[in-house]
Each structure stands twice: as structure tokens, then as C-alpha cells.
Amino acid sequence: SVDLLLWFMHTWENSHSEATRSRAIMWGAVFISGAIMALPGVAWIVISQSWSLELPLYTFHSWRVFVIICGLPSFITAALLIFYLPESPKFLLAQDREEEAIDVLRYMYTQNSGHSPQDYKVIGLVRECGTNNNRCRRQTVSGVLELMWSQTKPIFLSPHLTKTLLGFSLMFGIYASFNGLLLWLPDMFNRLAEYGQLHFGESATVCRVISTIASNGTSTTTLTNTTLQCSATVAPTVFKKSLIIGGSSAVANIICVFLIAHVGKKNLLVICMVGSGISGFAMLFASSATQLLILSSILEGLTMTSPTVLSSILIDIYPTHLRAMAVCMSLLMGRVGTVVSSSILGVLLEVNCNLVFIALGGILLVCGGLGYLLPSPWQWRVRR
């Protein structure tokens, strides 16, 4: 859903002037933070319920209801897109459905201007390519694959290769950092709450807490040939802290809305990366849940704004016909980073906890350096 919203924000480039485009994209990112803030609230209401339903194959706990609720917005959105929203005029024209494409454009004109459909003067559309062009021929499996490659290849050729590699590396590192940490933060807070009950009044770093609980046998990764009953109990403080982290992301996005026009996109990206990297290193020394909450809120807030800022930069530094592919491919690399980090982070927390925060801070600082190497939008416009 986040990637879909970012892709929609890319389409806004044609709906806003250059002066307001960046702020419009940043306002769209505020809704992402709103969703992240809403999820802990819904989880608090649903997962905290103690009921369970015994079924033949498994026990239906309240957390399964939460998973279903999380899937509903995407399902509803898909239904609205399929049944209520019109098809893209560009797609209809490519399928030789010119009259339907004009009808959609007429509908858009009516909705945007408030004028009568009869006032729309367009009676025909000029095709973007001829019948013999690869983009217009009948779609077969090989044709689709060839079309995909023909649209993707240019971003890996000169003069775009360098900024493509920079953009992909940045998106990979950003997503790997904030999504990987965001996935495991509730577990860290839950362990801190458990440690506080066992060692009341005693402060300890996150890594010491994890190693202590693991040595006491409460971590399943240290046990062999042992069957434990699954526990769905989550401390209420975990939900509260997750709400605060989501709120910090929303606040960071709102602040960036007003800063981006004055600081500049690239400078804002570098500031966010360096600030979050320092916070990542500092989490290594956090000795209380409050300190961890403050540092993680700073890190998540700054990194949450970064994909939007980076996407805005990519939109500016690529030619119009390559922007959509560049943004989509960079988001794909971001999702790869999420999968890699979420898979590795849980194991590293048990095996070498210190390495998690060192790597986290290091990756973000490296991303700050890579962000500085990105061409500025005005420099790219001069070259073109």
C-alpha cells in the first residue's frame, strides 16, 4: 500500500507546478504516517482481547482478526479500482478503444471543470506510436517481456546508470533500515517490559536485556527439542510506544512539507539520513525504554520521510518517459531491502545484538553520503 501511494504521488507531477509539486508529494506521505499511527491503535483494541476460538486445525486468536482487518483496506481499494474507477485513457487508446478513451477524458473534464460533457471539444486522439511499433503490437508473452525490457533498459544506460545505481542503493538502504527496525521494535519493547518486571528498578541496554532474557530460557531461539505453548500476550505499553512512533513519523513529514522548499530536496534527504544514522548508533547505548522510544521515534520519523523525498528527486532528475519506471524499480529495490533486513534482523538480535545497531547506523550514514552524490534537479535540467 505504501508503494502504491508513492506511485500515485509520482502521477501528481503532471497535476502540480514545479513550485508546489514537492510539497504536494510530502503531504501525501503524511497519510502513510497516519496509517502507521492507526495500526497500533487497532492492534491495541483487537490483539489485547483474551478470547480465542478453537477450530479443528488451529486456534483462532484475536491477532488473526487483526491480520484480516489489515487486509481489508487493500481489498476495498482494489474493489473500488476495478468496479468504480475508469480505465486509463492511455491504456484504452493502446488497445484501439479510442471512443472509450475519449469518454473517460470527457468524464475527467466534467469532474475537474464542472462544465457540461458537451463542452468537451476533443473528437479524436493521436496515437503515441504506429501500428508497427513494439509498444502498440498485439500483446503476447514474449511481446510483454520484450516491452518490459525495452522500458527498463534505458535507465541502466548512460547517462542514467550512475543515478540509477545511487537511487536503487539509497532506496534499498532506507527501506531495510526503517522497515526492518519497525518490524522488531514491538518485540524489543515487549522484552524491556518483561525485563522490568523481573528486575524492577534496574536499568540495562537493549542488548543486555535481550541476552538476559535469552539466557533465562524465554527466547525460543536458544531452545532445542523443546515445545512451548504459543503466547499472544503483548504488554499494553508496547501499543502506546508504537502509537508514539507513528505520531513522530507524521510530525516529521509535516515539518518536511514546510522545509523542503527552503532547504532543498537533496539537502533534506542528507539531513534525514545523517540524523537517523546518529540515532541508530545511539540506540546501542539506550538504557531504558524511554530512551529507546525517543531514539527510535527520531530514527523512524526521519527515515519515513526519506523514500518520499528520494522519489521526488528521482522524478526531477529523469526524463519524463523514464520517471515512472525509475521510481517503480527503486521501490522494488526498497521492498527487497525490507525482506532482507526483516529476515536477518531477528536472528542478529539474538546472535550479535550490538551489530544490529552498528549496522543500522552505518547503513544510514552511508545513505547520507550517497544522497549527497545525487545530481541536483537544477543541475540535471541544465544538462538536458
C-alpha positions as CSV (number, residue, x, y, z in Angstrom):
1,S,0.0,0.0,0.0
2,V,2.9,2.4,0.8
3,D,4.4,1.7,-2.6
4,L,1.1,2.2,-4.4
5,L,0.6,5.6,-2.7
6,L,4.2,6.6,-3.6
7,W,3.4,5.6,-7.2
8,F,0.2,7.7,-7.1
9,M,2.3,10.6,-5.8
10,H,4.5,10.2,-8.8
11,T,1.5,10.7,-11.1
12,W,0.9,14.1,-9.3
13,E,3.9,15.5,-11.2
14,N,1.5,16.4,-14.0
15,S,-1.1,17.9,-11.7
16,H,1.2,20.4,-9.9
17,S,3.6,23.1,-10.9
18,E,7.3,22.7,-10.2
19,A,6.9,25.1,-7.2
20,T,4.2,23.1,-5.4
21,R,5.0,19.6,-6.6
22,S,7.4,18.6,-3.8
23,R,5.1,19.9,-1.1
24,A,2.1,18.0,-2.6
25,I,4.1,14.8,-2.6
26,M,5.2,15.3,1.0
27,W,1.6,15.9,2.1
28,G,0.7,12.6,0.5
29,A,3.4,10.9,2.7
30,V,1.6,12.3,5.8
31,F,-1.2,9.8,5.1
32,I,1.4,6.9,5.2
33,S,2.4,8.0,8.7
34,G,-1.3,8.3,9.6
35,A,-1.7,4.6,8.7
36,I,1.4,3.6,10.7
37,M,-0.1,5.5,13.7
38,A,-3.5,3.9,13.2
39,L,-2.2,0.3,13.1
40,P,-1.1,0.2,16.8
41,G,-4.4,1.7,17.9
42,V,-6.3,-1.0,16.1
43,A,-3.9,-3.6,17.4
44,W,-4.4,-2.3,20.9
45,I,-8.2,-2.8,20.6
46,V,-8.1,-6.2,18.9
47,I,-5.0,-8.1,20.0
48,S,-5.4,-7.2,23.7
49,Q,-8.6,-9.3,23.7
50,S,-8.1,-12.6,25.5
51,W,-10.7,-14.6,23.6
52,S,-9.8,-17.5,21.3
53,L,-11.9,-19.8,19.1
54,E,-10.9,-23.5,18.9
55,L,-11.0,-24.8,15.4
56,P,-10.1,-28.3,14.1
57,L,-6.8,-27.2,12.5
58,Y,-5.7,-24.3,14.7
59,T,-6.8,-21.9,17.4
60,F,-8.3,-18.6,16.0
61,H,-6.8,-16.0,18.3
62,S,-7.6,-12.3,18.3
63,W,-4.4,-11.4,16.4
64,R,-5.7,-13.3,13.4
65,V,-8.7,-10.9,13.3
66,F,-6.1,-8.0,13.3
67,V,-4.4,-9.5,10.3
68,I,-7.8,-9.7,8.5
69,I,-8.5,-6.1,9.4
70,C,-5.1,-5.0,8.0
71,G,-6.0,-6.7,4.7
72,L,-9.4,-5.0,4.3
73,P,-8.3,-1.6,3.1
74,S,-6.3,-3.1,0.2
75,F,-9.3,-5.3,-0.6
76,I,-11.7,-2.4,-0.6
77,T,-9.4,-0.2,-2.6
78,A,-8.9,-3.0,-5.2
79,A,-12.7,-3.3,-5.5
80,L,-13.1,0.4,-6.0
81,L,-10.4,0.5,-8.6
82,I,-12.0,-2.4,-10.5
83,F,-15.7,-1.6,-10.3
84,Y,-15.9,2.2,-9.9
85,L,-12.9,4.0,-11.4
86,P,-12.5,4.3,-15.2
87,E,-9.6,2.7,-17.1
88,S,-6.6,4.8,-18.1
89,P,-7.2,6.6,-21.4
90,K,-3.7,5.8,-22.5
91,F,-4.3,2.1,-22.0
92,L,-7.6,2.2,-23.8
93,L,-6.0,4.0,-26.7
94,A,-3.2,1.4,-26.9
95,Q,-6.0,-1.2,-27.1
96,D,-7.6,0.6,-30.1
97,R,-10.6,1.7,-27.9
98,E,-10.5,5.3,-28.9
99,E,-14.1,6.1,-28.2
100,E,-13.9,4.7,-24.7
101,A,-10.7,6.7,-24.1
102,I,-12.5,9.9,-25.2
103,D,-15.4,9.1,-22.9
104,V,-13.0,8.8,-19.9
105,L,-11.3,12.1,-20.8
106,R,-14.7,13.8,-21.1
107,Y,-15.7,12.5,-17.7
108,M,-12.4,13.8,-16.2
109,Y,-13.0,17.2,-17.9
110,T,-16.5,17.3,-16.4
111,Q,-15.3,16.4,-12.9
112,N,-12.4,18.9,-12.9
113,S,-14.1,21.9,-14.5
114,G,-17.8,21.4,-13.6
115,H,-18.7,22.1,-17.2
116,S,-21.2,20.0,-19.3
117,P,-19.8,17.0,-21.2
118,Q,-21.0,18.6,-24.4
119,D,-18.4,21.4,-23.8
120,Y,-15.6,19.0,-24.3
121,K,-14.3,19.7,-27.8
122,V,-11.9,16.7,-28.4
123,I,-13.2,14.4,-31.1
124,G,-10.1,12.3,-31.8
125,L,-6.8,11.3,-30.3
126,V,-3.4,11.0,-31.9
127,R,-1.7,7.7,-31.1
128,E,1.7,7.8,-29.4
129,C,3.1,5.2,-31.8
130,G,2.3,3.5,-35.1
131,T,0.8,0.0,-35.7
132,N,4.3,-1.4,-36.4
133,N,5.8,-0.1,-33.1
134,N,6.7,-2.6,-30.4
135,R,4.6,-0.6,-27.9
136,C,1.4,-1.0,-30.0
137,R,1.6,-4.5,-31.3
138,R,-0.7,-7.3,-30.0
139,Q,0.5,-8.4,-26.6
140,T,1.9,-11.9,-26.3
141,V,4.0,-13.3,-23.5
142,S,7.2,-12.7,-25.4
143,G,6.0,-9.3,-26.5
144,V,5.2,-8.3,-23.0
145,L,8.6,-9.4,-21.8
146,E,10.3,-7.5,-24.6
147,L,8.2,-4.4,-23.9
148,M,9.2,-4.6,-20.2
149,W,12.9,-4.8,-21.1
150,S,12.7,-2.0,-23.6
151,Q,11.2,0.2,-21.0
152,T,13.6,-0.8,-18.3
153,K,16.9,-0.9,-20.2
154,P,17.3,2.9,-20.7
155,I,17.7,3.6,-17.0
156,F,20.7,1.3,-16.9
157,L,22.4,3.0,-19.8
158,S,24.4,6.2,-20.0
159,P,23.8,9.0,-18.9
160,H,21.3,7.5,-16.4
161,L,23.3,4.5,-15.0
162,T,25.0,6.4,-12.2
163,K,21.9,8.0,-10.7
164,T,20.0,4.7,-11.1
165,L,22.6,2.8,-9.0
166,L,22.6,5.6,-6.5
167,G,18.8,5.7,-6.3
168,F,18.5,1.9,-6.0
169,S,21.1,1.7,-3.3
170,L,19.5,4.5,-1.3
171,M,16.0,3.1,-1.5
172,F,17.4,-0.4,-0.5
173,G,19.2,1.0,2.5
174,I,16.3,3.3,3.6
175,Y,13.7,0.6,3.5
176,A,16.0,-2.0,5.0
177,S,16.6,0.3,7.9
178,F,13.2,1.7,8.9
179,N,11.1,-1.3,7.9
180,G,13.4,-3.8,9.5
181,L,13.6,-1.9,12.7
182,L,9.9,-1.1,12.7
183,L,9.1,-4.8,12.5
184,W,11.2,-5.7,15.6
185,L,10.6,-2.6,17.8
186,P,7.5,-4.0,19.4
187,D,9.4,-7.2,20.3
188,M,12.2,-5.0,21.8
189,F,9.7,-3.0,23.9
190,N,8.0,-6.2,25.0
191,R,11.3,-7.7,26.2
192,L,12.1,-4.4,28.0
193,A,8.7,-4.6,29.8
194,E,9.4,-8.2,30.7
195,Y,12.8,-7.4,32.0
196,G,11.4,-4.5,34.0
197,Q,9.1,-6.9,35.8
198,L,11.9,-9.4,36.6
199,H,14.5,-6.7,37.5
200,F,12.4,-3.8,38.9
201,G,14.4,-0.5,39.1
202,E,17.4,-1.9,37.3
203,S,18.5,-0.2,34.1
204,A,20.1,-2.1,31.2
205,T,20.8,-1.6,27.5
206,V,18.6,-3.3,24.9
207,C,21.2,-5.8,24.0
208,R,21.8,-6.7,27.7
209,V,18.0,-7.2,28.1
210,I,17.9,-9.5,25.1
211,S,20.8,-11.6,26.2
212,T,19.5,-11.8,29.8
213,I,16.1,-13.0,28.7
214,A,17.7,-15.4,26.2
215,S,19.9,-16.9,29.0
216,N,16.8,-17.3,31.2
217,G,15.3,-19.5,28.5
218,T,12.5,-17.3,27.5
219,S,13.8,-16.9,23.9
220,T,12.8,-19.7,21.6
221,T,15.9,-19.4,19.6
222,T,18.1,-20.8,22.5
223,L,16.0,-23.9,23.0
224,T,16.4,-27.3,21.2
225,N,13.9,-30.2,21.2
226,T,11.5,-28.2,23.3
227,T,7.9,-27.5,22.6
228,L,6.5,-24.3,24.1
229,Q,2.9,-23.0,24.1
230,C,2.4,-20.0,21.8
231,S,1.7,-16.9,23.8
232,A,-0.1,-13.9,22.2
233,T,0.3,-11.7,25.2
234,V,1.7,-8.2,24.4
235,A,2.3,-5.6,27.1
236,P,0.0,-2.6,26.8
237,T,3.0,-0.2,26.8
238,V,4.1,-1.7,23.5
239,F,1.0,-0.4,21.8
240,K,1.4,3.1,23.4
241,K,5.0,3.3,22.3
242,S,4.1,2.2,18.8
243,L,1.5,4.9,18.6
244,I,4.1,7.5,19.6
245,I,6.5,6.3,16.9
246,G,3.7,6.6,14.3
247,G,2.9,10.1,15.6
248,S,6.5,11.1,15.3
249,S,6.6,10.0,11.7
250,A,3.5,12.1,10.9
251,V,5.1,15.1,12.7
252,A,8.4,14.7,10.8
253,N,6.5,14.5,7.4
254,I,4.5,17.7,8.2
255,I,7.7,19.5,9.2
256,C,9.4,18.4,6.0
257,V,6.4,19.8,4.0
258,F,7.4,23.3,5.0
259,L,11.2,22.7,5.0
260,I,11.6,21.1,1.6
261,A,11.1,24.4,-0.4
262,H,13.6,26.2,1.8
263,V,16.3,23.6,2.4
264,G,16.1,21.7,-0.9
265,K,15.3,18.1,-1.6
266,K,18.8,16.7,-1.7
267,N,19.9,18.6,1.4
268,L,16.8,17.4,3.3
269,L,17.5,13.8,2.3
270,V,21.1,14.1,3.5
271,I,20.0,15.7,6.8
272,C,17.4,12.9,7.4
273,M,19.9,10.2,6.7
274,V,22.6,11.6,8.9
275,G,20.2,12.4,11.8
276,S,18.7,8.9,11.6
277,G,22.1,7.3,11.4
278,I,23.3,9.0,14.5
279,S,20.1,7.9,16.3
280,G,20.8,4.3,15.2
281,F,24.2,4.3,16.7
282,A,22.9,6.0,19.9
283,M,20.3,3.2,20.3
284,L,23.2,0.9,21.1
285,F,23.6,2.8,24.4
286,A,19.9,3.3,25.3
287,S,19.5,2.0,28.9
288,S,15.7,2.4,29.3
289,A,12.5,2.0,27.4
290,T,12.1,5.8,27.3
291,Q,15.5,6.4,25.8
292,L,14.8,3.7,23.2
293,L,11.5,5.2,22.4
294,I,12.9,8.7,21.8
295,L,15.8,7.5,19.6
296,S,13.6,5.1,17.6
297,S,11.0,7.9,17.1
298,I,13.7,10.1,15.7
299,L,15.1,7.4,13.5
300,E,11.7,6.2,12.2
301,G,10.4,9.8,11.7
302,L,13.4,10.8,9.7
303,T,13.7,7.6,7.6
304,M,9.9,7.6,7.0
305,T,10.2,10.9,5.1
306,S,13.2,9.8,3.1
307,P,11.6,7.5,0.5
308,T,9.2,10.3,-0.4
309,V,11.9,12.9,-0.7
310,L,14.1,10.4,-2.7
311,S,11.1,9.6,-5.1
312,S,10.6,13.4,-5.6
313,I,14.3,13.7,-6.5
314,L,14.1,10.8,-8.9
315,I,11.1,12.3,-10.6
316,D,13.1,15.5,-11.2
317,I,16.4,14.0,-12.5
318,Y,14.9,11.5,-15.0
319,P,13.3,12.5,-18.3
320,T,9.5,12.3,-18.4
321,H,9.4,9.0,-20.3
322,L,11.7,7.2,-17.8
323,R,10.3,8.6,-14.5
324,A,7.6,6.0,-13.8
325,M,10.0,3.1,-14.5
326,A,12.8,4.6,-12.4
327,V,10.5,5.2,-9.4
328,C,8.8,1.8,-9.6
329,M,12.2,0.0,-9.9
330,S,13.6,1.9,-7.0
331,L,10.6,1.0,-4.9
332,L,11.1,-2.6,-5.9
333,M,14.7,-2.4,-4.6
334,G,13.3,-0.9,-1.4
335,R,11.0,-3.9,-0.9
336,V,13.9,-6.2,-1.4
337,G,15.7,-4.4,1.3
338,T,12.7,-4.8,3.6
339,V,12.6,-8.6,3.0
340,V,16.4,-8.9,3.6
341,S,16.5,-6.8,6.7
342,S,13.4,-8.3,8.4
343,S,14.8,-11.8,7.8
344,I,18.2,-11.1,9.2
345,L,17.5,-8.6,11.9
346,G,15.6,-11.1,14.2
347,V,18.5,-13.6,14.1
348,L,21.1,-10.9,14.6
349,L,19.3,-9.6,17.7
350,E,19.8,-13.0,19.3
351,V,23.3,-13.7,17.9
352,N,25.0,-10.3,18.0
353,C,22.7,-7.6,19.1
354,N,25.4,-4.8,19.1
355,L,26.0,-5.5,15.4
356,V,22.3,-4.6,14.6
357,F,22.6,-1.0,15.8
358,I,26.1,-0.6,14.4
359,A,25.0,-1.8,11.0
360,L,21.8,0.3,11.2
361,G,23.6,3.5,11.9
362,G,26.3,2.7,9.4
363,I,23.9,2.0,6.6
364,L,22.0,5.2,7.2
365,L,25.2,7.3,7.3
366,V,26.4,5.7,4.1
367,C,23.0,6.5,2.6
368,G,23.6,10.1,3.6
369,G,26.8,10.1,1.7
370,L,25.2,8.5,-1.4
371,G,22.4,11.1,-1.2
372,Y,25.0,13.9,-1.4
373,L,26.3,12.3,-4.6
374,L,22.9,12.5,-6.3
375,P,22.7,15.2,-9.0
376,S,20.6,18.2,-8.0
377,P,17.4,18.7,-10.1
378,W,18.6,22.0,-11.4
379,Q,21.9,20.6,-12.5
380,W,20.2,17.8,-14.4
381,R,17.8,20.3,-16.1
382,V,20.9,22.3,-17.2
383,R,22.5,19.2,-18.7
384,R,19.3,18.4,-20.6
